[in-house]
């Protein structure tokens, strides 16, 4: 829900930025993109599975005959 609201605000701000050609308004979609990135990183950190750690992946076995 939070990501949807931030995304919608970024969309509206982006359109306003393009229409008005206002460089100051460009900070709003950029800040929204940074906020969405931070939220996704936090979500992935919280919901990550310890067994899926990159260092614990199994190496493929050689089945060449």
C-alpha positions in Angstrom: 0.0 0.0 0.0 2.8 2.4 0.9 4.7 1.7 -2.2 1.6 2.2 -4.4 1.1 5.7 -2.9 4.7 6.6 -3.3 4.7 5.3 -6.9 1.5 7.3 -7.7 3.0 10.4 -6.2 6.2 9.9 -8.3 4.1 9.4 -11.4 2.1 12.6 -10.9 5.3 14.6 -9.9 7.0 13.2 -13.0 4.2 14.3 -15.3 4.2 17.8 -13.7 7.9 18.0 -14.1 7.7 17.2 -17.8 4.8 19.6 -18.4 6.3 22.6 -16.5 9.9 21.9 -17.2 10.7 22.9 -13.7 14.1 21.5 -12.5 13.1 22.0 -8.8 10.2 19.7 -9.2 12.5 17.0 -10.5 13.6 16.3 -6.9 10.2 14.8 -6.0 10.2 11.8 -8.4 13.9 11.3 -7.6 13.2 11.2 -3.9 10.2 8.9 -4.5 12.4 6.5 -6.4 15.0 6.5 -3.6 12.2 5.8 -1.1 10.9 2.9 -3.2 14.4 1.5 -3.4 14.9 1.8 0.3 11.5 0.1 1.1 12.3 -2.7 -1.3 15.7 -3.3 0.3 14.2 -3.3 3.8 11.5 -5.7 2.7 14.0 -8.1 1.1 16.3 -7.9 4.2 13.4 -8.7 6.5 11.9 -11.5 4.4 15.1 -13.1 3.2 15.7 -16.8 3.8 19.0 -17.7 5.4 19.3 -20.8 3.3 19.1 -18.7 0.1 22.3 -16.9 0.9 24.6 -16.5 -2.0 27.4 -18.2 -0.1 25.4 -21.3 0.6 24.3 -22.1 -2.9 25.4 -25.5 -4.1 27.8 -25.9 -7.0 26.4 -27.8 -10.0 27.5 -31.3 -10.2 29.4 -32.6 -13.2 27.4 -35.2 -15.0 29.5 -35.5 -18.1 29.9 -39.1 -19.1 
